[in-house]
Amino acid sequence: MRDYFVSRVKEEIQHISVNGHHAQRLPGLASISFNLIEGESLMLLLDMAGIAVSTGSACSSGTLESSHVLKAIGLPPEEAQGTIRFSFGTNNTKEEIDYVVETLKKNVAKLREMSPLRAKRKKK
């Protein structure tokens, strides 16, 4: 399910990066950085749609600081702040993944449209 999810996100949402090793990773986790948005905002919108996710990494949960792990792998602060951690279990279905991806696409587009980071990038 994680691989199906990551594949769809990579195909359907621009300006993202999948964090971590592409082969040696835990089967139920995906860490994705969404450029030009704040992860906390995306997390709240997903929560309102019934989707539970986390920002950053497990190491930094409960803080507003960027994950030291994400910093250590070289993510710039703005990418670390736009990172969401998705967890999958054996009971997740393809239909649930499809719902998450569709909801994610809609909310990422919404946040990017209003992002002050987007406005700064356009001025350059």
C-alpha positions, 0 to 999 in steps of 0.5 A: 500500500505504501508503494502504491501511495508513493507512486500515485503521489509522485505521478499526481502532485508536483514539487514533492520529494520522498524522503529516505532511502528508496529501497531500505525503508519501513514498509508502513511509512512514507515521509514526503516533503511538499514544497511551498506549503506548511506541513501543519496546515496540510495536516489540519486539512487532512485531519478535517477530512478524517485522515490522520498524519504527522508532520516531520518525523517521529523524533520530533512529534510534539514540537514545532521544531523541524526534525533533526533527522530531516535536517541531517539528511540535508533538507532545507528548513522550508522543505522540512517544514512542509514534510508529512509522515504517512503511516500504513497498516495491514488493514488499509485498502486501496480505496482508502489510499485513493481517498487520501491521494485525492484529498491530498491533491486538493488540499496541496493545491489549495495551500499552494495557491495561498502560500506566501512562499509561492509569491516570493518564488514568483518575484525571483 
